Amino acid sequence: MPATVVRAAIMGSVFLVAELLGRQRNSLAALMLTAALMVAVEPRVLWDISFQLSLSLHARHGVDLALLQQAGKCGKYSGNRTISGR
């Protein structure tokens, strides 16, 4: 199975567990947990270009979102509606 599919499945599961436990979802923490699990199970995934690109893209998106939220330029998600971050 492609590394990107495995990453998506693990991250989705992490977010679902966080939701069930009532925890705040953190995309960067979920991404790092996912990467650690994937490398622990299959160390050769480190040399898979799709794994590297997928991780770097999602890490960048997480950092960008955090910076935008800090600057007040991005709405904060709350329940089923978006609330202005200003």
C-alpha positions in Angstrom: 0.0 0.0 0.0 1.4 3.5 -0.9 2.9 5.5 2.0 0.5 8.4 1.4 -2.5 6.1 1.9 -1.1 4.6 5.1 -0.2 8.2 6.4 -3.8 9.4 5.6 -5.3 6.4 7.3 -3.2 6.7 10.5 -3.7 10.5 10.7 -7.5 10.0 10.2 -7.5 7.4 13.0 -5.5 9.7 15.3 -8.0 12.6 14.7 -10.9 10.3 15.4 -9.4 9.0 18.6 -8.7 12.6 19.7 -12.3 13.5 19.0 -13.6 10.5 20.9 -11.4 11.4 23.9 -12.5 15.0 23.8 -8.9 16.2 23.0 -8.0 19.2 20.8 -6.8 18.1 17.4 -3.2 19.1 16.6 -2.1 18.4 13.0 1.6 18.6 13.7 1.5 16.3 16.7 -0.7 13.8 14.7 1.8 14.0 11.8 4.8 13.3 14.0 3.0 10.4 15.7 2.1 9.0 12.3 5.6 9.3 11.0 7.0 7.7 14.1 4.6 4.8 13.8 5.3 4.3 10.1 9.1 4.3 10.6 8.8 1.9 13.6 6.8 -0.6 11.5 8.7 -0.2 8.2 12.1 1.7 8.5 12.6 1.6 4.7 9.7 4.1 4.3 12.2 6.8 5.2 13.7 6.4 1.7 10.3 6.5 -0.1 9.9 9.8 -1.9 6.1 9.8 -1.6 6.5 9.5 2.2 9.0 12.4 2.3 6.9 14.7 0.1 3.7 13.9 1.9 5.2 14.5 5.3 7.0 17.8 4.3 3.8 19.1 2.6 1.6 18.4 5.6 4.2 19.8 8.0 4.4 23.0 6.0 0.6 23.3 5.9 0.5 22.8 9.7 3.1 25.5 10.2 1.4 27.9 7.8 -2.0 27.4 9.5 -0.5 28.1 13.0 1.2 31.2 11.7 -2.0 32.5 10.1 -4.0 31.8 13.2 -1.4 33.6 15.3 -1.6 36.6 13.0 -5.4 36.6 13.2 -5.8 36.1 9.4 -7.4 32.7 9.6 -10.7 31.8 11.3 -10.6 29.3 14.1 -12.7 26.2 13.7 -15.2 25.5 16.4 -17.8 22.8 16.1 -19.7 23.2 12.8 -19.0 26.8 12.2 -16.0 29.1 11.6 -15.4 31.9 14.1 -13.3 34.9 13.1 -9.8 34.8 14.7 -9.8 38.6 15.2 
